[in-house]
Amino acid sequence: MKPPLFKRGIDPMKVEAGVLGIEKLFEVFPCTEAQKVQLVAFTLEDKARRWKMAEFETLRQGNKTIAEYEEQFTELAHFAPHMMDTNYMKARKFEGGLRNAILDRINVLKLHTYIDMLERAIMAEDNITAQN
């Protein structure tokens, strides 16, 4: 059984439909979460893969909460593993997408791990919310 390959362009709806098709395969062939991510990433080719990677490269928190930003960050990070070679690189990428009000409060801490970065960003967001 061969999974579908997504070469049809950058239409997110087509990519999503293809992912749903792959999820049906997971019902028959149980996989770990890591294996599922690898399979989905493998099936994205050409423009579809570049589109997901570009979306991750330009990801910013904007008006999202830290929880919303982190969820999208984690989802898209699977499509750009070359940007996450180390925990430090992952932390830097996450930090680079934070909005300035939060970034100003945590960048002086020189945090080296993604978990530390995430925890401090949540604390900073809570402090900002409490002040308003």
PAZAPA-4460 file (N, C-alpha, C; in steps of 0.05 Angstrom, whole numbers, plus 32768, in hexadecimal, padded with zeros to 4 digits):
% residues 132
    n_x    n_y    n_z   ca_x   ca_y   ca_z    c_x    c_y    c_z   seq   type   mol
   8011   7FE8   8000   8000   8000   8000   8012   8019   8000     1      M     A
   800E   802A   7FED   801F   8041   7FEA   800F   805A   7FF2     2      K     A
   801A   806A   8005   800C   8083   800C   800C   8097   7FF5     3      P     A
   7FF8   80A8   7FF5   7FF7   80BC   7FDF   800E   80D1   7FE2     4      P     A
   8018   80DA   7FCC   802C   80EF   7FCC   801F   8109   7FC3     5      L     A
   8025   811F   7FD1   8019   8138   7FCC   802B   8149   7FBB     6      F     A
   8026   8149   7FA1   8036   8159   7F8E   8024   816E   7F80     7      K     A
   800B   8170   7F88   7FF8   8180   7F79   7FF9   819D   7F7E     8      R     A
   800B   81A7   7F8D   800C   81C4   7F92   800A   81CA   7FB0     9      G     A
   8004   81E3   7FB6   8005   81EB   7FD1   7FE9   81EF   7FDD    10      I     A
   7FD5   81E4   7FD2   7FB9   81E7   7FDC   7FB7   81D9   7FF7    11      D     A
   7FB4   81E7   800D   7FB3   81DB   8027   7F9C   81C7   802A    12      P     A
   7F86   81CB   801C   7F70   81B8   801E   7F77   819D   8012    13      M     A
   7F87   819D   7FFC   7F90   8184   7FF0   7FA3   8176   8003    14      K     A
   7FB5   8185   800F   7FC8   8179   8022   7FB9   816D   8039    15      V     A
   7FA6   817C   8044   7F96   8172   805B   7F86   8159   8054    16      E     A
   7F7A   8158   803C   7F6C   8141   8033   7F7E   8129   8031    17      A     A
   7F96   812D   8027   7FAA   8118   8025   7FB2   810D   8040    18      G     A
   7FB6   811F   8053   7FBD   8117   806F   7FA7   8107   807B    19      V     A
   7F8E   810E   8076   7F78   80FF   8080   7F77   80E3   8074    20      L     A
   7F7F   80E1   805B   7F81   80C7   804E   7F97   80B5   805B    21      G     A
   7FAD   80C2   8062   7FC2   80B3   806F   7FB9   80AA   808B    22      I     A
   7FAA   80BB   8099   7FA0   80B3   80B3   7F8F   809A   80B2    23      E     A
   7F81   8096   809C   7F72   807D   8099   7F85   8065   8098    24      K     A
   7F9C   8069   808C   7FB0   8053   808C   7FB9   804D   80A8    25      L     A
   7FBB   8061   80B9   7FC4   805D   80D5   7FB1   804C   80E4    26      F     A
   7F97   804C   80DC   7F84   803C   80EA   7F89   801E   80E4    27      E     A
   7F94   8018   80CD   7F99   7FFD   80C5   7FB6   7FF4   80CD    28      V     A
   7FC9   8007   80CA   7FE4   8002   80D0   7FED   8014   80E8    29      F     A
   7FEB   800A   8100   7FF2   801B   8117   800F   8025   8116    30      P     A
   8012   803E   811D   802D   804B   811D   802F   805C   8136    31      C     A
   8048   8061   813E   804D   8074   8153   8048   8090   8148    32      T     A
   8045   80A4   815A   8041   80BF   8150   8059   80C8   813F    33      E     A
   8071   80C1   8147   8089   80C9   8138   8089   80BD   811C    34      A     A
   8081   80A4   811A   807F   8097   8100   8069   80A4   80EF    35      Q     A
   8053   80AC   80FB   803E   80B9   80EC   8048   80D3   80E0    36      K     A
   8057   80E3   80F0   8061   80FC   80E6   8075   80F7   80CF    37      V     A
   8086   80E3   80D2   8099   80DD   80BD   808B   80D5   80A3    38      Q     A
   8076   80C6   80A5   8068   80BD   808E   805A   80D5   8080    39      L     A
   804E   80E6   808F   8040   80FD   8083   8055   8110   8076    40      V     A
   806B   8114   8084   8080   8126   8079   808B   8119   805F    41      A     A
   808E   80FF   805F   8098   80F1   8048   8086   80F4   802F    42      F     A
   806C   80F5   8034   8059   80F6   801E   8057   8112   8012    43      T     A
   805F   8126   8021   805E   8142   8016   8076   8146   8004    44      L     A
   8071   814C   7FEC   8087   8150   7FD8   8084   816B   7FCB    45      E     A
   8099   8173   7FBE   8099   818B   7FAD   808E   81A3   7FBB    46      D     A
   807A   81AF   7FAF   806E   81C8   7FB9   8061   81C5   7FD4    47      K     A
   8054   81AE   7FD9   8046   81AA   7FF2   805A   81AA   8009    48      A     A
   8071   819D   8006   8085   819C   801B   8091   81B8   801F    49      R     A
   8097   81C6   800A   80A3   81E1   800C   808F   81F4   8019    50      R     A
   8075   81F1   8013   8061   8202   801E   8060   81FF   803C    51      W     A
   8060   81E6   8047   8060   81E1   8064   8079   81EC   8070    52      K     A
   8090   81E8   8064   80A9   81F2   806F   80A9   8211   806F    53      M     A
   80A0   821D   805A   809F   823A   8059   808C   8245   806E    54      A     A
   8076   8237   8072   8063   8240   8087   8070   823F   80A2    55      E     A
   8081   822B   80A7   808F   8229   80C1   80A4   823E   80C3    56      F     A
   80B3   8243   80AD   80C9   8256   80AE   80BE   8272   80B4    57      E     A
   80A6   8279   80AB   809B   8294   80AF   8088   8295   80C7    58      T     A
   8085   8280   80D5   8072   827F   80EC   8079   8294   8101    59      L     A
   8064   82A3   8109   8067   82B7   811E   804F   82B4   8131    60      R     A
   8053   82BC   814A   803D   82BA   815D   8027   82CD   8156    61      Q     A
   802D   82E6   814F   8019   82F9   8148   8005   82FC   815F    62      G     A
   7FEB   82FA   815A   7FD7   82FE   816E   7FCF   82E4   817C    63      N     A
   7FDD   82CE   8175   7FD6   82B4   8182   7FE1   82B4   819F    64      K     A
   7FD4   82A4   81AF   7FDF   829F   81CA   7FF8   828D   81C7    65      T     A
   8007   828B   81DC   801E   8279   81DC   8016   825D   81D6    66      I     A
   8000   8254   81E2   7FF6   8239   81DD   7FEF   8234   81C0    67      A     A
   7FE2   8248   81B4   7FDA   8245   8197   7FF3   8246   8186    68      E     A
   8006   8258   818C   801F   8259   817D   802F   823F   8180    69      Y     A
   8031   8235   8198   8040   821C   819D   8033   8205   818E    70      E     A
   8019   8203   818D   800B   81EE   817F   8012   81EF   8161    71      E     A
   8010   8206   8155   8017   8209   8139   8035   8204   8134    72      Q     A
   8045   820E   8145   8062   820A   8144   8069   81EC   8143    73      F     A
   805E   81DD   8156   8063   81C1   8158   8059   81B2   813F    74      T     A
   8041   81B9   8136   8036   81AC   811E   8048   81B0   8106    75      E     A
   8051   81C9   8101   8060   81CF   80EA   807E   81C7   80EC    76      L     A
   8088   81C5   8104   80A4   81BD   8108   80AA   81A2   80FC    77      A     A
   8097   8191   80FB   809B   8176   80EF   80A2   8178   80D2    78      H     A
   809B   818D   80C5   80A1   8190   80A8   80BB   819E   80A3    79      F     A
   80C9   81A7   80B8   80E3   81B4   80B5   80F6   81AA   80C9    80      A     A
   80FB   8190   80CA   810D   8185   80DE   812A   8190   80DD    81      P     A
   8132   8199   80C6   814D   81A4   80C3   8150   81BE   80D3    82      H     A
   813A   81CA   80DB   813B   81E2   80EB   813A   81DC   8109    83      M     A
   8138   81C2   810F   8135   81BA   812B   814A   81A5   8133    84      M     A
   8162   81A8   8127   8177   8194   812C   817E   8191   8149    85      D     A
   817C   81A7   8158   8182   81A6   8175   816C   81B3   8184    86      T     A
   816B   81AD   819E   8157   81BA   81B0   815C   81D8   81B0    87      N     A
   8175   81E1   81AE   817C   81FD   81AE   8171   820B   8195    88      Y     A
   8174   81FE   817E   8169   8209   8165   814B   820C   8166    89      M     A
   813E   81F8   8172   8121   81F8   8175   8118   8210   8187    90      K     A
   8127   8214   819C   8121   822A   81AF   8125   8245   81A0    91      A     A
   813A   8247   8191   813F   8261   8182   8129   8266   816E    92      R     A
   8121   8252   8160   810C   8255   814B   80F2   825E   8159    93      K     A
   80EB   8251   816F   80D2   8258   817E   80D4   8275   8188    94      F     A
   80EB   827C   8193   80EF   8297   819E   80ED   82AB   8187    95      E     A
   80F7   82A5   8170   80F7   82B8   815A   80DB   82BF   8150    96      G     A
   80C8   82AE   8156   80AC   82B3   814D   809B   82C1   8162    97      G     A
   80A6   82C4   817A   8095   82D1   818F   8091   82EE   818A    98      L     A
   8079   82F8   8193   8074   8314   818F   8086   8324   81A3    99      R     A
   808B   833D   819C   809F   834D   81AB   8099   8350   81C8   100      N     A
   8080   8353   81D0   807A   8357   81ED   8083   833F   81FE   101      A     A
   8082   8327   81F3   808A   830F   8201   80A8   830C   81FE   102      I     A
   80B2   830F   81E6   80CE   830C   81E0   80DF   831F   81F2   103      L     A
   80D7   8337   81F5   80E6   834A   8206   80E9   8341   8222   104      D     A
   80D6   8331   822C   80D7   8327   8248   80E8   830E   824B   105      R     A
   80EC   82FF   8236   80FB   82E6   823A   8116   82E5   822C   106      I     A
   811B   82F5   8218   8134   82F2   820A   814D   82F8   821A   107      N     A
   814A   8308   8230   8161   830D   8241   8168   82F5   8252   108      V     A
   8157   82E1   8253   815C   82C9   8263   8170   82B6   8255   109      L     A
   8173   82B9   823B   8186   82A7   822C   817F   828A   8230   110      K     A
   8166   8283   822C   815D   8267   8230   8168   8255   821A   111      L     A
   8170   823D   8221   817D   822B   820E   816B   8214   8204   112      H     A
   8155   820F   8212   8145   81F8   820A   8129   8201   8202   113      T     A
   811D   81F2   81F1   8102   81F8   81E8   80EE   81F8   81FF   114      Y     A
   80EF   81E5   8211   80DD   81E4   8227   80E0   81FC   8239   115      I     A
   80F8   8204   823F   80FC   821C   824F   80F1   8235   8241   116      D     A
   80F5   8236   8227   80EB   824D   8217   80CD   824E   8219   117      M     A
   80C0   8237   8215   80A3   8235   8215   8098   823D   8231   118      L     A
   80A4   8232   8246   809A   8238   8261   809C   8255   8267   119      E     A
   80B3   8262   8261   80B7   827E   8266   80A4   8290   8255   120      R     A
   809F   8287   823D   808D   8296   822B   8071   8296   8237   121      A     A
   8068   827F   8241   804E   827D   824E   804D   828F   8267   122      I     A
   8062   828F   8277   8063   82A0   828E   8061   82BE   8286   123      M     A
   8070   82C5   8272   8070   82E1   8269   8055   82E9   825F   124      A     A
   8048   82D7   8250   802D   82DC   8246   8019   82E0   825D   125      E     A
   801B   82CF   8271   800A   82D1   8289   800E   82EC   8297   126      D     A
   8027   82F4   829A   802D   830E   82A7   8022   8325   8297   127      N     A
   8024   8324   827D   801A   833A   826C   7FFC   833B   826F   128      I     A
   7FEF   8324   826E   7FD1   8322   8271   7FC8   832D   828C   129      T     A
   7FD7   8327   82A1   7FD0   8330   82BC   7FD3   834E   82BF   130      A     A
   7FE5   835A   82B0   7FE9   8377   82B2   7FD4   8387   82A3   131      Q     A
   7FC7   837A   8290   7FB3   8388   8280   7F97   8386   828C   132      N     A
***
